[in-house]
Amino acid sequence: MDAFLAGIPQLRRPAALIASCCALVLLATVLLLPRAPPAAPEQLASAAVRLDARVERRSGNEVLWQLPPPPTPPRAAVFVAPGCTIRATDFFDASPGCPRCAGLPEERRFTREALRRGYAVLAVSSRAECWSLDTGDGGELAAVESIIEWWVKERHPNQLAGLPLVGIGASSGGYFLSALAARVRFSSVAIMIAEGVFATMEEIPARYPPALFVQMPKDGERAREVAASMGKLRGSRVSVREIQCGEFAVSAQFLAARIPGLTLAVADGLVDVLRRKGFVDEKGFLKNDGRSTPWKKAAEEAKILPEEFRLERHVTEELNLAYAYHEFTSLKNGEIFDWRRARKYPHGEIPGNEWDSEDDQWYNRSPQKYFDEDSQSEELKGTTMTTTKASIRRSQSPWLRRQLIGEVYAGHTDDTLSRRRCDLRRSRCRRGHSAAEVLEGP
């Protein structure tokens, strides 16, 4: 500092000293201020996806769709059947392509995650408030079947033809999807807050796709019906799995984070109203779902809502989700998409495939959990775990590990597993998969 001041005329030294001190204080302030942790890569990638649907009307149904953002080509397609009163426009944000889109919080989060993962998204609205299951030529089942075929083969043949098609339907859309899967070849279906129409089927159609049930067990009657549907599907050798969604306490942070446009101040006021009116218990759990809770009237009386408040449906949906009785949810996006990835191929497409056998236990557990739970000396059809464990763990691809565990059940020994690994990879190459897909699995 002395050397620095020596080169400055004496009259200007106080000003230079003050400027230097200010600079040091500013630098210290910047370094010491608390900073938010960096966002996870998946959060950044999902936030970068902008929803901008294309809209068309076909066969009396409103059709909306969007392809993943370039330069990544679609890796699969997903058909969405909304529930009663929910429209396809609720799965996309308002945009130049769809100014009427409403972007409900759970639906839009599902769409963004699907696009982020490389899925082309097709959402279709029912003609009436709920879906019709009419099997005639003019019914909605035939109409949606033709819409999917048009979308894949005519609208985007270069991007979508030949890709796996998965389906998700909630409530009325879940019943509709379970019936549609008997006509359209899905690689898997996710049926949310619905048991499907399986009880009315005399027989489950051949090659019916693997089915994932996403349910809220607080609805006890539906939970029993879902269990019956799963049993019937298993009896027909259809792969099934269940994801349960439980209730949780309502917080202002949750509401503000999930609903675009809802400030934390308004969310704080809403949660305070819920407490003061006795709509939640002492732990913050709702006593009724959002549909049955007069939260908006109470909030208006408390004068906490801004003028022209247009987020009533959005808040109600999140309250329904917290109550966990009957609502579409994106909280299980990761589990849903990971399960679909494991079920990318329909029954029998993969040579030597064991995951659609009568024994459903092993493929619903990760290989690591499988080995941790079973004794290392336990024999499976004459094959000792200690001789196969290392070979299977050498396969970095989850897809290959699933296949090789199936080979253990089929009686293969460690000597044949390396050869089977190569055979499985070659079979995928013959079906047109890239080298990266073969190595990484679906």
KOLVEX-96813 format. One record per residue (C-alpha): residue number from 1; residue in one letter; x, y, z. Coordinates in steps of 0.05 Angstrom, whole numbers, plus 5000, padded with zeros to 4 digits. Example, Ala and Ser with C-alpha at 12.3 -4.5 7.8 and 13.67 -1.06 7.14 Angstrom:
BEGIN
{seq 1, type A, px 5246, py 4910, pz 5156} $
{seq 2, type S, px 5273, py 4979, pz 5143} $
END
This chain:
BEGIN
{seq 1, type M, px 5000, py 5000, pz 5000} $
{seq 2, type D, px 5058, py 5047, pz 5016} $
{seq 3, type A, px 5089, py 5035, pz 4948} $
{seq 4, type F, px 5021, py 5047, pz 4916} $
{seq 5, type L, px 5012, py 5114, pz 4953} $
{seq 6, type A, px 5082, py 5136, pz 4937} $
{seq 7, type G, px 5064, py 5142, pz 4864} $
{seq 8, type I, px 5004, py 5186, pz 4877} $
{seq 9, type P, px 5007, py 5261, pz 4889} $
{seq 10, type Q, px 4997, py 5279, pz 4962} $
{seq 11, type L, px 4931, py 5317, pz 4949} $
{seq 12, type R, px 4899, py 5256, pz 4916} $
{seq 13, type R, px 4922, py 5204, pz 4967} $
{seq 14, type P, px 4859, py 5207, pz 5012} $
{seq 15, type A, px 4813, py 5196, pz 4953} $
{seq 16, type A, px 4854, py 5138, pz 4927} $
{seq 17, type L, px 4856, py 5106, pz 4997} $
{seq 18, type I, px 4780, py 5113, pz 5004} $
{seq 19, type A, px 4769, py 5082, pz 4935} $
{seq 20, type S, px 4815, py 5023, pz 4952} $
{seq 21, type C, px 4778, py 5010, pz 5017} $
{seq 22, type C, px 4711, py 5012, pz 4983} $
{seq 23, type A, px 4735, py 4962, pz 4931} $
{seq 24, type L, px 4759, py 4915, pz 4986} $
{seq 25, type V, px 4693, py 4921, pz 5023} $
{seq 26, type L, px 4654, py 4907, pz 4959} $
{seq 27, type L, px 4697, py 4846, pz 4944} $
{seq 28, type A, px 4688, py 4818, pz 5014} $
{seq 29, type T, px 4613, py 4829, pz 5010} $
{seq 30, type V, px 4608, py 4790, pz 4945} $
{seq 31, type L, px 4650, py 4733, pz 4972} $
{seq 32, type L, px 4614, py 4728, pz 5039} $
{seq 33, type L, px 4542, py 4734, pz 5016} $
{seq 34, type P, px 4504, py 4668, pz 5021} $
{seq 35, type R, px 4493, py 4637, pz 4953} $
{seq 36, type A, px 4441, py 4587, pz 4931} $
{seq 37, type P, px 4468, py 4518, pz 4916} $
{seq 38, type P, px 4475, py 4503, pz 4842} $
{seq 39, type A, px 4415, py 4471, pz 4811} $
{seq 40, type A, px 4418, py 4397, pz 4794} $
{seq 41, type P, px 4432, py 4382, pz 4721} $
{seq 42, type E, px 4363, py 4350, pz 4712} $
{seq 43, type Q, px 4329, py 4412, pz 4741} $
{seq 44, type L, px 4368, py 4457, pz 4694} $
{seq 45, type A, px 4352, py 4413, pz 4634} $
{seq 46, type S, px 4278, py 4409, pz 4651} $
{seq 47, type A, px 4275, py 4484, pz 4662} $
{seq 48, type A, px 4304, py 4494, pz 4593} $
{seq 49, type V, px 4246, py 4458, pz 4560} $
{seq 50, type R, px 4194, py 4508, pz 4536} $
{seq 51, type L, px 4124, py 4482, pz 4525} $
{seq 52, type D, px 4095, py 4503, pz 4458} $
{seq 53, type A, px 4043, py 4454, pz 4433} $
{seq 54, type R, px 4016, py 4445, pz 4363} $
{seq 55, type V, px 3939, py 4442, pz 4362} $
{seq 56, type E, px 3892, py 4407, pz 4315} $
{seq 57, type R, px 3822, py 4378, pz 4316} $
{seq 58, type R, px 3811, py 4308, pz 4289} $
{seq 59, type S, px 3750, py 4262, pz 4292} $
{seq 60, type G, px 3717, py 4309, pz 4341} $
{seq 61, type N, px 3775, py 4307, pz 4390} $
{seq 62, type E, px 3823, py 4363, pz 4407} $
{seq 63, type V, px 3894, py 4340, pz 4394} $
{seq 64, type L, px 3957, py 4373, pz 4422} $
{seq 65, type W, px 4029, py 4350, pz 4413} $
{seq 66, type Q, px 4101, py 4371, pz 4419} $
{seq 67, type L, px 4167, py 4339, pz 4400} $
{seq 68, type P, px 4230, py 4343, pz 4442} $
{seq 69, type P, px 4272, py 4405, pz 4430} $
{seq 70, type P, px 4326, py 4398, pz 4377} $
{seq 71, type P, px 4378, py 4374, pz 4364} $
{seq 72, type T, px 4359, py 4311, pz 4402} $
{seq 73, type P, px 4312, py 4266, pz 4361} $
{seq 74, type P, px 4254, py 4232, pz 4397} $
{seq 75, type R, px 4272, py 4166, pz 4430} $
{seq 76, type A, px 4200, py 4146, pz 4444} $
{seq 77, type A, px 4129, py 4174, pz 4443} $
{seq 78, type V, px 4077, py 4180, pz 4498} $
{seq 79, type F, px 4002, py 4184, pz 4490} $
{seq 80, type V, px 3964, py 4220, pz 4546} $
{seq 81, type A, px 3891, py 4210, pz 4563} $
{seq 82, type P, px 3868, py 4263, pz 4613} $
{seq 83, type G, px 3815, py 4251, pz 4666} $
{seq 84, type C, px 3746, py 4280, pz 4671} $
{seq 85, type T, px 3743, py 4357, pz 4664} $
{seq 86, type I, px 3818, py 4358, pz 4647} $
{seq 87, type R, px 3835, py 4378, pz 4576} $
{seq 88, type A, px 3896, py 4366, pz 4534} $
{seq 89, type T, px 3908, py 4441, pz 4539} $
{seq 90, type D, px 3922, py 4431, pz 4613} $
{seq 91, type F, px 3986, py 4393, pz 4596} $
{seq 92, type F, px 4019, py 4453, pz 4562} $
{seq 93, type D, px 4034, py 4525, pz 4580} $
{seq 94, type A, px 4002, py 4582, pz 4542} $
{seq 95, type S, px 4044, py 4597, pz 4481} $
{seq 96, type P, px 4040, py 4625, pz 4411} $
{seq 97, type G, px 4021, py 4556, pz 4386} $
{seq 98, type C, px 3968, py 4547, pz 4441} $
{seq 99, type P, px 3945, py 4612, pz 4473} $
{seq 100, type R, px 3887, py 4575, pz 4507} $
{seq 101, type C, px 3933, py 4526, pz 4543} $
{seq 102, type A, px 3927, py 4530, pz 4619} $
{seq 103, type G, px 3988, py 4491, pz 4643} $
{seq 104, type L, px 3961, py 4458, pz 4707} $
{seq 105, type P, px 4021, py 4446, pz 4753} $
{seq 106, type E, px 4022, py 4370, pz 4755} $
{seq 107, type E, px 4005, py 4360, pz 4681} $
{seq 108, type R, px 4056, py 4411, pz 4656} $
{seq 109, type R, px 4110, py 4380, pz 4699} $
{seq 110, type F, px 4096, py 4312, pz 4669} $
{seq 111, type T, px 4100, py 4340, pz 4599} $
{seq 112, type R, px 4165, py 4377, pz 4612} $
{seq 113, type E, px 4197, py 4316, pz 4642} $
{seq 114, type A, px 4174, py 4273, pz 4583} $
{seq 115, type L, px 4204, py 4322, pz 4533} $
{seq 116, type R, px 4268, py 4328, pz 4574} $
{seq 117, type R, px 4276, py 4253, pz 4570} $
{seq 118, type G, px 4266, py 4253, pz 4495} $
{seq 119, type Y, px 4193, py 4232, pz 4490} $
{seq 120, type A, px 4147, py 4262, pz 4438} $
{seq 121, type V, px 4082, py 4279, pz 4474} $
{seq 122, type L, px 4012, py 4270, pz 4446} $
{seq 123, type A, px 3953, py 4292, pz 4489} $
{seq 124, type V, px 3881, py 4283, pz 4467} $
{seq 125, type S, px 3819, py 4312, pz 4500} $
{seq 126, type S, px 3755, py 4271, pz 4507} $
{seq 127, type R, px 3695, py 4296, pz 4467} $
{seq 128, type A, px 3652, py 4303, pz 4529} $
{seq 129, type E, px 3671, py 4316, pz 4601} $
{seq 130, type C, px 3695, py 4243, pz 4609} $
{seq 131, type W, px 3717, py 4189, pz 4560} $
{seq 132, type S, px 3669, py 4143, pz 4524} $
{seq 133, type L, px 3685, py 4069, pz 4518} $
{seq 134, type D, px 3640, py 4058, pz 4457} $
{seq 135, type T, px 3673, py 4004, pz 4414} $
{seq 136, type G, px 3636, py 4024, pz 4350} $
{seq 137, type D, px 3669, py 4054, pz 4288} $
{seq 138, type G, px 3648, py 4124, pz 4308} $
{seq 139, type G, px 3669, py 4117, pz 4381} $
{seq 140, type E, px 3728, py 4150, pz 4416} $
{seq 141, type L, px 3768, py 4086, pz 4419} $
{seq 142, type A, px 3769, py 4081, pz 4343} $
{seq 143, type A, px 3779, py 4156, pz 4337} $
{seq 144, type V, px 3840, py 4158, pz 4382} $
{seq 145, type E, px 3869, py 4096, pz 4349} $
{seq 146, type S, px 3866, py 4132, pz 4283} $
{seq 147, type I, px 3894, py 4196, pz 4313} $
{seq 148, type I, px 3955, py 4160, pz 4340} $
{seq 149, type E, px 3966, py 4126, pz 4273} $
{seq 150, type W, px 3959, py 4192, pz 4236} $
{seq 151, type W, px 4007, py 4227, pz 4284} $
{seq 152, type V, px 4061, py 4173, pz 4279} $
{seq 153, type K, px 4055, py 4152, pz 4206} $
{seq 154, type E, px 4032, py 4216, pz 4171} $
{seq 155, type R, px 4046, py 4277, pz 4213} $
{seq 156, type H, px 4116, py 4258, pz 4237} $
{seq 157, type P, px 4137, py 4194, pz 4200} $
{seq 158, type N, px 4211, py 4211, pz 4198} $
{seq 159, type Q, px 4215, py 4225, pz 4273} $
{seq 160, type L, px 4165, py 4176, pz 4303} $
{seq 161, type A, px 4155, py 4116, pz 4258} $
{seq 162, type G, px 4182, py 4053, pz 4292} $
{seq 163, type L, px 4193, py 4085, pz 4360} $
{seq 164, type P, px 4165, py 4054, pz 4424} $
{seq 165, type L, px 4097, py 4082, pz 4443} $
{seq 166, type V, px 4076, py 4086, pz 4516} $
{seq 167, type G, px 4011, py 4110, pz 4546} $
{seq 168, type I, px 3988, py 4144, pz 4610} $
{seq 169, type G, px 3916, py 4156, pz 4630} $
{seq 170, type A, px 3888, py 4184, pz 4695} $
{seq 171, type S, px 3819, py 4170, pz 4725} $
{seq 172, type S, px 3771, py 4167, pz 4666} $
{seq 173, type G, px 3832, py 4169, pz 4621} $
{seq 174, type G, px 3859, py 4109, pz 4657} $
{seq 175, type Y, px 3797, py 4068, pz 4642} $
{seq 176, type F, px 3801, py 4092, pz 4570} $
{seq 177, type L, px 3874, py 4074, pz 4563} $
{seq 178, type S, px 3865, py 4005, pz 4591} $
{seq 179, type A, px 3813, py 3992, pz 4537} $
{seq 180, type L, px 3854, py 4026, pz 4482} $
{seq 181, type A, px 3914, py 3982, pz 4497} $
{seq 182, type A, px 3874, py 3923, pz 4471} $
{seq 183, type R, px 3873, py 3957, pz 4403} $
{seq 184, type V, px 3937, py 3998, pz 4400} $
{seq 185, type R, px 4005, py 3965, pz 4410} $
{seq 186, type F, px 4036, py 4003, pz 4468} $
{seq 187, type S, px 4103, py 3981, pz 4496} $
{seq 188, type S, px 4075, py 3997, pz 4566} $
{seq 189, type V, px 4017, py 4034, pz 4599} $
{seq 190, type A, px 4012, py 4073, pz 4664} $
{seq 191, type I, px 3942, py 4074, pz 4694} $
{seq 192, type M, px 3935, py 4128, pz 4746} $
{seq 193, type I, px 3881, py 4131, pz 4800} $
{seq 194, type A, px 3839, py 4080, pz 4763} $
{seq 195, type E, px 3834, py 4004, pz 4763} $
{seq 196, type G, px 3820, py 3999, pz 4688} $
{seq 197, type V, px 3766, py 3959, pz 4653} $
{seq 198, type F, px 3798, py 3891, pz 4664} $
{seq 199, type A, px 3741, py 3865, pz 4707} $
{seq 200, type T, px 3695, py 3870, pz 4646} $
{seq 201, type M, px 3744, py 3832, pz 4600} $
{seq 202, type E, px 3729, py 3759, pz 4592} $
{seq 203, type E, px 3802, py 3748, pz 4574} $
{seq 204, type I, px 3862, py 3793, pz 4574} $
{seq 205, type P, px 3882, py 3802, pz 4500} $
{seq 206, type A, px 3945, py 3768, pz 4477} $
{seq 207, type R, px 4008, py 3811, pz 4480} $
{seq 208, type Y, px 3974, py 3861, pz 4526} $
{seq 209, type P, px 4029, py 3911, pz 4547} $
{seq 210, type P, px 4061, py 3915, pz 4616} $
{seq 211, type A, px 4018, py 3957, pz 4662} $
{seq 212, type L, px 4038, py 4004, pz 4718} $
{seq 213, type F, px 3985, py 4025, pz 4768} $
{seq 214, type V, px 3997, py 4092, pz 4802} $
{seq 215, type Q, px 3946, py 4096, pz 4858} $
{seq 216, type M, px 3929, py 4133, pz 4922} $
{seq 217, type P, px 3913, py 4080, pz 4974} $
{seq 218, type K, px 3873, py 4129, pz 5016} $
{seq 219, type D, px 3817, py 4111, pz 4967} $
{seq 220, type G, px 3809, py 4042, pz 4997} $
{seq 221, type E, px 3755, py 4016, pz 4950} $
{seq 222, type R, px 3796, py 4034, pz 4888} $
{seq 223, type A, px 3858, py 4004, pz 4920} $
{seq 224, type R, px 3822, py 3937, pz 4926} $
{seq 225, type E, px 3799, py 3942, pz 4854} $
{seq 226, type V, px 3869, py 3957, pz 4831} $
{seq 227, type A, px 3894, py 3896, pz 4868} $
{seq 228, type A, px 3842, py 3854, pz 4833} $
{seq 229, type S, px 3862, py 3882, pz 4765} $
{seq 230, type M, px 3935, py 3867, pz 4779} $
{seq 231, type G, px 3918, py 3796, pz 4798} $
{seq 232, type K, px 3879, py 3785, pz 4734} $
{seq 233, type L, px 3936, py 3813, pz 4692} $
{seq 234, type R, px 3987, py 3770, pz 4727} $
{seq 235, type G, px 3944, py 3710, pz 4715} $
{seq 236, type S, px 3950, py 3725, pz 4641} $
{seq 237, type R, px 4026, py 3733, pz 4646} $
{seq 238, type V, px 4024, py 3808, pz 4639} $
{seq 239, type S, px 4079, py 3846, pz 4676} $
{seq 240, type V, px 4050, py 3892, pz 4728} $
{seq 241, type R, px 4075, py 3939, pz 4782} $
{seq 242, type E, px 4044, py 3987, pz 4831} $
{seq 243, type I, px 4066, py 4056, pz 4856} $
{seq 244, type Q, px 4030, py 4084, pz 4916} $
{seq 245, type C, px 4024, py 4158, pz 4931} $
{seq 246, type G, px 4014, py 4181, pz 5003} $
{seq 247, type E, px 3990, py 4246, pz 5034} $
{seq 248, type F, px 4036, py 4301, pz 5058} $
{seq 249, type A, px 4031, py 4367, pz 5096} $
{seq 250, type V, px 4016, py 4431, pz 5057} $
{seq 251, type S, px 4069, py 4485, pz 5059} $
{seq 252, type A, px 4076, py 4553, pz 5027} $
{seq 253, type Q, px 4143, py 4533, pz 4996} $
{seq 254, type F, px 4111, py 4473, pz 4962} $
{seq 255, type L, px 4053, py 4513, pz 4933} $
{seq 256, type A, px 4098, py 4570, pz 4908} $
{seq 257, type A, px 4148, py 4521, pz 4877} $
{seq 258, type R, px 4096, py 4480, pz 4841} $
{seq 259, type I, px 4050, py 4535, pz 4815} $
{seq 260, type P, px 4080, py 4584, pz 4765} $
{seq 261, type G, px 4056, py 4655, pz 4780} $
{seq 262, type L, px 4040, py 4641, pz 4853} $
{seq 263, type T, px 4085, py 4684, pz 4897} $
{seq 264, type L, px 4111, py 4660, pz 4964} $
{seq 265, type A, px 4074, py 4717, pz 4999} $
{seq 266, type V, px 4007, py 4694, pz 4971} $
{seq 267, type A, px 4024, py 4621, pz 4986} $
{seq 268, type D, px 4041, py 4640, pz 5058} $
{seq 269, type G, px 3974, py 4674, pz 5064} $
{seq 270, type L, px 3937, py 4614, pz 5036} $
{seq 271, type V, px 3970, py 4566, pz 5084} $
{seq 272, type D, px 3956, py 4613, pz 5142} $
{seq 273, type V, px 3882, py 4614, pz 5121} $
{seq 274, type L, px 3881, py 4538, pz 5119} $
{seq 275, type R, px 3907, py 4536, pz 5190} $
{seq 276, type R, px 3862, py 4591, pz 5219} $
{seq 277, type K, px 3799, py 4560, pz 5187} $
{seq 278, type G, px 3816, py 4491, pz 5212} $
{seq 279, type F, px 3823, py 4461, pz 5142} $
{seq 280, type V, px 3888, py 4427, pz 5163} $
{seq 281, type D, px 3906, py 4391, pz 5227} $
{seq 282, type E, px 3962, py 4411, pz 5275} $
{seq 283, type K, px 4014, py 4378, pz 5229} $
{seq 284, type G, px 3990, py 4413, pz 5167} $
{seq 285, type F, px 3953, py 4354, pz 5135} $
{seq 286, type L, px 3889, py 4371, pz 5099} $
{seq 287, type K, px 3824, py 4345, pz 5129} $
{seq 288, type N, px 3790, py 4342, pz 5061} $
{seq 289, type D, px 3815, py 4347, pz 4990} $
{seq 290, type G, px 3818, py 4413, pz 4953} $
{seq 291, type R, px 3752, py 4402, pz 4917} $
{seq 292, type S, px 3715, py 4398, pz 4984} $
{seq 293, type T, px 3755, py 4453, pz 5019} $
{seq 294, type P, px 3726, py 4524, pz 5011} $
{seq 295, type W, px 3796, py 4554, pz 5011} $
{seq 296, type K, px 3782, py 4607, pz 4959} $
{seq 297, type K, px 3723, py 4637, pz 4995} $
{seq 298, type A, px 3764, py 4640, pz 5059} $
{seq 299, type A, px 3823, py 4671, pz 5023} $
{seq 300, type E, px 3778, py 4724, pz 4991} $
{seq 301, type E, px 3749, py 4741, pz 5059} $
{seq 302, type A, px 3820, py 4748, pz 5086} $
{seq 303, type K, px 3837, py 4792, pz 5025} $
{seq 304, type I, px 3902, py 4756, pz 5009} $
{seq 305, type L, px 3888, py 4741, pz 4936} $
{seq 306, type P, px 3911, py 4791, pz 4883} $
{seq 307, type E, px 3861, py 4821, pz 4835} $
{seq 308, type E, px 3841, py 4777, pz 4776} $
{seq 309, type F, px 3868, py 4715, pz 4810} $
{seq 310, type R, px 3867, py 4660, pz 4758} $
{seq 311, type L, px 3902, py 4603, pz 4793} $
{seq 312, type E, px 3842, py 4572, pz 4829} $
{seq 313, type R, px 3847, py 4506, pz 4790} $
{seq 314, type H, px 3922, py 4504, pz 4801} $
{seq 315, type V, px 3917, py 4513, pz 4877} $
{seq 316, type T, px 3860, py 4463, pz 4882} $
{seq 317, type E, px 3900, py 4411, pz 4844} $
{seq 318, type E, px 3960, py 4418, pz 4891} $
{seq 319, type L, px 3914, py 4412, pz 4952} $
{seq 320, type N, px 3884, py 4349, pz 4921} $
{seq 321, type L, px 3954, py 4322, pz 4911} $
{seq 322, type A, px 3972, py 4336, pz 4984} $
{seq 323, type Y, px 3909, py 4301, pz 5008} $
{seq 324, type A, px 3926, py 4242, pz 4962} $
{seq 325, type Y, px 3857, py 4214, pz 4947} $
{seq 326, type H, px 3845, py 4225, pz 4873} $
{seq 327, type E, px 3891, py 4269, pz 4831} $
{seq 328, type F, px 3941, py 4266, pz 4774} $
{seq 329, type T, px 4012, py 4269, pz 4801} $
{seq 330, type S, px 4080, py 4285, pz 4773} $
{seq 331, type L, px 4115, py 4270, pz 4839} $
{seq 332, type K, px 4128, py 4199, pz 4814} $
{seq 333, type N, px 4155, py 4221, pz 4746} $
{seq 334, type G, px 4222, py 4189, pz 4758} $
{seq 335, type E, px 4193, py 4121, pz 4778} $
{seq 336, type I, px 4143, py 4122, pz 4721} $
{seq 337, type F, px 4194, py 4138, pz 4667} $
{seq 338, type D, px 4246, py 4091, pz 4695} $
{seq 339, type W, px 4196, py 4034, pz 4696} $
{seq 340, type R, px 4176, py 4050, pz 4624} $
{seq 341, type R, px 4249, py 4049, pz 4605} $
{seq 342, type A, px 4255, py 3979, pz 4633} $
{seq 343, type R, px 4193, py 3958, pz 4595} $
{seq 344, type K, px 4213, py 3990, pz 4529} $
{seq 345, type Y, px 4203, py 3926, pz 4489} $
{seq 346, type P, px 4137, py 3888, pz 4487} $
{seq 347, type H, px 4131, py 3814, pz 4504} $
{seq 348, type G, px 4177, py 3767, pz 4468} $
{seq 349, type E, px 4216, py 3818, pz 4427} $
{seq 350, type I, px 4282, py 3806, pz 4461} $
{seq 351, type P, px 4312, py 3736, pz 4448} $
{seq 352, type G, px 4321, py 3698, pz 4513} $
{seq 353, type N, px 4278, py 3748, pz 4550} $
{seq 354, type E, px 4258, py 3725, pz 4620} $
{seq 355, type W, px 4224, py 3787, pz 4649} $
{seq 356, type D, px 4154, py 3768, pz 4626} $
{seq 357, type S, px 4156, py 3699, pz 4657} $
{seq 358, type E, px 4108, py 3676, pz 4711} $
{seq 359, type D, px 4158, py 3693, pz 4765} $
{seq 360, type D, px 4150, py 3769, pz 4773} $
{seq 361, type Q, px 4194, py 3778, pz 4834} $
{seq 362, type W, px 4264, py 3787, pz 4806} $
{seq 363, type Y, px 4253, py 3841, pz 4755} $
{seq 364, type N, px 4217, py 3886, pz 4805} $
{seq 365, type R, px 4281, py 3889, pz 4846} $
{seq 366, type S, px 4347, py 3921, pz 4826} $
{seq 367, type P, px 4405, py 3872, pz 4817} $
{seq 368, type Q, px 4441, py 3904, pz 4876} $
{seq 369, type K, px 4381, py 3894, pz 4921} $
{seq 370, type Y, px 4372, py 3824, pz 4894} $
{seq 371, type F, px 4442, py 3804, pz 4914} $
{seq 372, type D, px 4438, py 3839, pz 4982} $
{seq 373, type E, px 4374, py 3802, pz 5000} $
{seq 374, type D, px 4394, py 3732, pz 4978} $
{seq 375, type S, px 4448, py 3690, pz 5009} $
{seq 376, type Q, px 4512, py 3687, pz 4968} $
{seq 377, type S, px 4511, py 3612, pz 4972} $
{seq 378, type E, px 4438, py 3605, pz 4953} $
{seq 379, type E, px 4428, py 3561, pz 4892} $
{seq 380, type L, px 4380, py 3581, pz 4837} $
{seq 381, type K, px 4362, py 3523, pz 4792} $
{seq 382, type G, px 4430, py 3491, pz 4805} $
{seq 383, type T, px 4470, py 3555, pz 4795} $
{seq 384, type T, px 4508, py 3583, pz 4855} $
{seq 385, type M, px 4503, py 3658, pz 4867} $
{seq 386, type T, px 4577, py 3664, pz 4884} $
{seq 387, type T, px 4596, py 3641, pz 4814} $
{seq 388, type T, px 4549, py 3688, pz 4778} $
{seq 389, type K, px 4549, py 3751, pz 4820} $
{seq 390, type A, px 4614, py 3780, pz 4793} $
{seq 391, type S, px 4596, py 3767, pz 4721} $
{seq 392, type I, px 4529, py 3802, pz 4726} $
{seq 393, type R, px 4558, py 3861, pz 4764} $
{seq 394, type R, px 4610, py 3870, pz 4708} $
{seq 395, type S, px 4552, py 3891, pz 4663} $
{seq 396, type Q, px 4545, py 3966, pz 4672} $
{seq 397, type S, px 4480, py 3967, pz 4633} $
{seq 398, type P, px 4417, py 3957, pz 4677} $
{seq 399, type W, px 4383, py 3926, pz 4616} $
{seq 400, type L, px 4438, py 3874, pz 4609} $
{seq 401, type R, px 4437, py 3859, pz 4683} $
{seq 402, type R, px 4363, py 3845, pz 4680} $
{seq 403, type Q, px 4373, py 3798, pz 4622} $
{seq 404, type L, px 4431, py 3761, pz 4655} $
{seq 405, type I, px 4393, py 3752, pz 4720} $
{seq 406, type G, px 4340, py 3719, pz 4677} $
{seq 407, type E, px 4393, py 3673, pz 4650} $
{seq 408, type V, px 4409, py 3652, pz 4721} $
{seq 409, type Y, px 4337, py 3631, pz 4731} $
{seq 410, type A, px 4341, py 3594, pz 4665} $
{seq 411, type G, px 4399, py 3553, pz 4693} $
{seq 412, type H, px 4458, py 3584, pz 4656} $
{seq 413, type T, px 4526, py 3581, pz 4692} $
{seq 414, type D, px 4579, py 3633, pz 4698} $
{seq 415, type D, px 4616, py 3604, pz 4638} $
{seq 416, type T, px 4559, py 3622, pz 4591} $
{seq 417, type L, px 4541, py 3691, pz 4618} $
{seq 418, type S, px 4595, py 3729, pz 4581} $
{seq 419, type R, px 4574, py 3695, pz 4516} $
{seq 420, type R, px 4501, py 3712, pz 4530} $
{seq 421, type R, px 4520, py 3784, pz 4542} $
{seq 422, type C, px 4550, py 3788, pz 4473} $
{seq 423, type D, px 4491, py 3751, pz 4442} $
{seq 424, type L, px 4442, py 3800, pz 4474} $
{seq 425, type R, px 4481, py 3860, pz 4449} $
{seq 426, type R, px 4485, py 3831, pz 4379} $
{seq 427, type S, px 4410, py 3818, pz 4377} $
{seq 428, type R, px 4397, py 3891, pz 4394} $
{seq 429, type C, px 4445, py 3913, pz 4338} $
{seq 430, type R, px 4407, py 3871, pz 4288} $
{seq 431, type R, px 4344, py 3909, pz 4308} $
{seq 432, type G, px 4376, py 3975, pz 4288} $
{seq 433, type H, px 4400, py 4001, pz 4355} $
{seq 434, type S, px 4461, py 4046, pz 4356} $
{seq 435, type A, px 4525, py 4024, pz 4390} $
{seq 436, type A, px 4512, py 4072, pz 4447} $
{seq 437, type E, px 4442, py 4043, pz 4458} $
{seq 438, type V, px 4469, py 3973, pz 4458} $
{seq 439, type L, px 4521, py 3989, pz 4510} $
{seq 440, type E, px 4476, py 4031, pz 4555} $
{seq 441, type G, px 4411, py 3993, pz 4549} $
{seq 442, type P, px 4342, py 4024, pz 4536} $
END
